[in-house]
Amino acid sequence: MSISSSVIREPLKMDNSLPKWVFLQLLESCNLRCKMCYEWGEKGPYREKKILKELDIEVVRDIIHTCQPAQPYYELYGGEPLLYPHIEEVLKAITEAGSKVHMPTNGTLLEKHADLLVTYAPERIWISLDGPSEVNDAQRGKGVFSKALKGIDKLYKLRTQRGSSYPQIGISTVVTPSNYKHLETFFFEALDISKLDCISLELQAYITQQNHDHYVGVLRKEFGVHEAPLSKGFVCDPAIFAEIDAANLAKQVGRISNYCNEHGIYLNTYPKELSEDNIRKYFSADWFSMSKIKKRCPFPWVSTEINARGDVTSCHAFYDLTLGNVYESSISEIWNGEKYKQYRRYLRKYLFPICQSCCLFYNEKPDRA
């Protein structure tokens, strides 16, 4: 079944006066070059950018102030968000506004910022690690595993000393052909899993060239946008996943899931159901035969993302489609503006041809367990 044939029959009824979930890409810069990254990886479009941008701190403050009545959740992104020179001011402003924040980090600056992250504690910090030291560093860079573990240890120690449960400490693992055999070794031998509050297992996001070509056609026809260089970072040939043993991977996920259930660790997976059949279909680009996938997307009525150039979009996969810019209009004006309305009208009927590269495609509701 093609994406464009997935018609949404029921109108979505949600209050759209302000977003309830705000993603802020604080900056484009990153200090790593992870091989599978759709921004800075081997095919990442950010490698070609001559000038890297970051959000002005006053613009960030204005976004937080404007959205305060909705008490949204915030997600802070990069690049590497801990490289943002005003990260303390951002965390302080969100805390004072009464909102909660989650953020990912590659972990290399975690030790340096541990005190700050306990003082203005995000609800949850996700540290990106993909396997035991040699496996992780092959994907992310030499010495990354060691630096991240030192950061986790310091964060856990400071949190314990202050008698706090926050920030919750999570590991976010991207499952690739290079690391899928090593998940059990990673979680049960290479890490002190007792220090973790949450784990996220995410199959590597990708689209086919055909998906991307179809998407460019939709953007041209429906929105007057004639190219999509940023989403091209997701393009992969499914053949690169052919050697992944779905049964082996599903078995490992099952053991990790059982452990988390028994020890009170929150487990998040993308896709939500990592059965052997779903894993096999996912990695062969047979997404629409999988169980528990989205046939419509409620998130344009709930969440918004502001990238480092001030462009307002709807999710990571859609940076090529701009709905406004916060240097020109307020987030409230953009959220309720005509471009956003046009975007929502389209998604009342269809999904985009690259929606399966978005983790929210496998998440019916914002999950804050």
BELHULIN-V734872 format. One record per residue. PHI is phi in whole degrees, 0 to 359 (NA if undefined). PSI is psi in radians with two decimals (none if undefined). NEAR is the number of other C-alpha atoms within 8 Angstrom. Layout:
BEGIN
PHI/PSI/NEAR
PHI/PSI/NEAR
END
This chain:
BEGIN
NA/2.26/5
282/2.68/5
299/-0.74/9
293/-0.22/9
268/0.00/7
275/1.52/12
278/2.33/10
272/2.11/11
265/-0.46/6
255/2.32/5
292/2.55/6
274/2.30/6
247/1.66/4
219/2.57/6
288/2.04/6
250/0.43/9
292/-0.60/7
211/2.62/10
291/2.57/14
261/-0.09/10
211/2.05/11
238/2.13/13
262/2.23/12
242/2.00/12
274/1.71/16
293/-0.59/14
201/2.82/16
269/-0.37/13
291/2.57/10
216/2.55/10
268/0.06/6
237/2.92/7
226/1.15/11
298/2.31/11
302/-0.65/9
266/0.03/8
292/2.28/11
282/-0.10/11
257/-0.96/12
249/0.10/15
286/-2.93/12
301/-0.53/9
246/0.18/8
294/2.34/13
291/-0.35/13
292/-0.38/8
299/-0.44/8
267/-0.10/5
284/2.26/7
274/-0.53/4
236/2.14/4
262/2.38/8
255/2.81/9
216/2.65/11
290/2.36/13
296/2.37/6
298/-0.58/9
291/-0.58/6
293/-0.72/10
299/-0.79/10
301/-0.73/10
295/-0.70/8
299/-0.82/10
297/-0.75/11
296/-0.78/8
296/-0.69/10
275/-0.09/12
306/-0.70/11
301/-0.46/5
273/-0.17/8
47/0.96/10
287/2.78/12
283/2.56/11
243/2.51/12
237/2.19/11
257/2.26/13
228/3.04/13
224/-2.43/12
31/-2.65/12
259/1.91/14
299/-0.47/15
285/-0.10/10
278/-0.28/9
296/2.18/10
294/-0.29/5
246/0.51/7
299/-0.64/10
296/-0.77/8
298/-0.64/8
294/-0.84/11
297/-0.70/12
296/-0.78/9
295/-0.72/10
294/-0.73/12
299/-0.81/10
293/-0.43/7
279/-0.10/10
84/0.27/8
258/2.91/12
252/2.70/11
221/2.48/13
242/2.68/13
204/2.50/12
267/2.77/11
206/2.64/13
281/-0.07/10
88/-0.20/14
289/-0.38/10
250/0.18/12
293/-0.75/14
298/-0.74/14
299/-0.66/7
256/0.20/9
301/-0.75/12
298/-0.77/9
301/-0.74/9
286/-0.28/11
269/-0.57/13
292/-0.89/6
250/1.20/10
292/2.06/10
300/2.72/15
296/-0.65/10
209/2.37/12
244/2.24/13
256/2.07/12
263/2.18/13
277/1.89/12
221/2.51/11
239/0.08/14
162/-3.07/15
304/2.90/11
314/-0.95/9
292/-0.58/7
286/-0.83/12
300/-0.84/15
290/-0.42/12
294/-0.54/8
269/-0.59/11
247/-0.37/11
129/2.60/11
299/2.28/7
85/-0.08/7
295/-0.76/12
301/-0.82/12
298/-0.77/8
297/-0.73/12
295/-0.73/15
294/-0.65/9
297/-0.67/10
294/-0.74/15
298/-0.78/12
299/-0.77/8
292/-0.74/10
299/-0.78/14
296/-0.73/10
296/-0.84/8
295/-0.72/11
299/-0.77/13
295/-0.75/9
300/-0.58/7
269/0.03/6
66/0.54/6
250/2.72/7
261/-0.01/7
233/2.60/11
287/2.54/12
295/2.50/12
254/2.15/15
233/2.66/13
250/2.23/12
250/2.08/13
241/2.15/12
270/2.13/11
273/2.08/11
231/3.00/9
301/-0.41/9
277/-0.42/7
237/-0.09/12
297/-0.43/10
283/-0.19/8
248/0.22/10
295/-0.79/12
296/-0.78/11
301/-0.71/10
299/-0.98/12
283/-0.55/12
258/-0.19/9
233/-0.78/8
281/-0.42/10
248/2.76/7
267/1.58/9
295/-0.32/7
293/-0.30/4
273/-0.06/7
264/2.49/12
258/-0.37/10
203/2.70/12
224/2.41/13
235/2.14/12
249/2.08/12
231/2.06/12
295/2.43/9
309/2.19/8
285/2.41/10
198/2.85/9
225/2.88/13
271/2.90/11
298/-0.64/9
297/-0.73/6
303/-0.80/10
294/-0.75/14
299/-0.73/8
297/-0.74/9
298/-0.78/11
301/-0.69/12
296/-0.71/9
295/-0.77/10
300/-0.70/13
293/-0.82/11
288/-0.77/8
267/-0.50/6
231/0.02/7
70/0.38/7
258/2.23/11
256/-0.02/8
206/2.82/8
217/1.16/9
292/-0.53/8
288/-0.75/11
290/-0.26/13
294/-0.33/10
296/-0.27/12
273/-0.21/10
290/2.20/11
218/2.66/9
277/2.13/7
306/-0.32/10
299/-0.42/6
291/-0.28/8
260/0.06/10
299/-0.52/8
272/-0.04/6
291/2.20/8
274/1.78/6
299/-0.65/10
294/-0.77/7
299/-0.81/8
296/-0.78/12
298/-0.67/12
296/-0.75/8
296/-0.77/10
299/-0.69/10
299/-0.74/8
292/-0.73/9
297/-0.73/10
298/-0.77/9
298/-0.74/8
297/-0.77/8
298/-0.73/11
298/-0.69/9
285/-0.43/7
244/0.21/6
70/0.51/7
263/2.24/11
287/2.21/10
248/2.18/10
246/2.35/9
227/2.53/10
233/2.06/13
298/2.88/11
297/-0.67/9
252/1.81/9
264/1.04/11
282/2.87/7
302/-0.75/10
295/-0.77/8
295/-0.70/11
298/-0.79/11
298/-0.77/9
292/-0.68/12
300/-0.88/10
283/-0.11/10
254/0.24/11
65/0.43/9
261/0.91/9
300/-0.65/9
275/0.09/6
259/-0.03/6
284/2.79/11
272/2.68/6
58/0.92/7
247/2.91/10
274/2.35/9
256/-0.19/8
209/2.85/12
237/1.99/10
277/-0.14/9
291/-0.50/9
297/-0.25/9
263/-0.09/10
238/-0.75/11
236/2.76/12
216/2.78/15
228/2.36/13
246/2.07/14
273/3.10/14
294/-0.24/14
264/0.04/8
89/-0.07/10
288/2.37/13
263/2.20/14
230/-2.94/15
245/-0.39/11
193/2.98/9
308/-0.66/8
286/-0.18/10
244/0.50/9
297/-0.33/13
284/-0.30/10
252/1.86/8
262/2.30/9
254/0.03/10
154/3.08/11
221/2.28/11
286/-0.15/13
278/-0.20/7
248/-0.54/6
216/2.80/9
287/2.77/10
298/-0.57/9
295/-0.77/10
296/-0.72/8
292/-0.80/16
302/-0.60/12
257/0.18/11
275/3.06/8
293/-0.67/7
297/-0.72/9
294/-0.67/11
296/-0.72/9
298/-0.75/8
300/-0.79/8
293/-0.65/10
300/-0.71/8
296/-0.76/8
281/-0.10/12
291/-0.42/13
250/-0.65/11
226/2.78/13
262/2.76/12
281/2.73/10
292/-0.06/11
241/0.23/11
300/-0.50/9
290/-0.17/11
271/-0.03/11
261/2.27/12
298/-0.45/10
290/-0.24/7
297/-0.40/12
250/0.33/12
222/1.81/13
293/-0.55/9
223/2.68/5
302/2.09/5
261/1.98/5
240/0.52/3
299/none/3
END
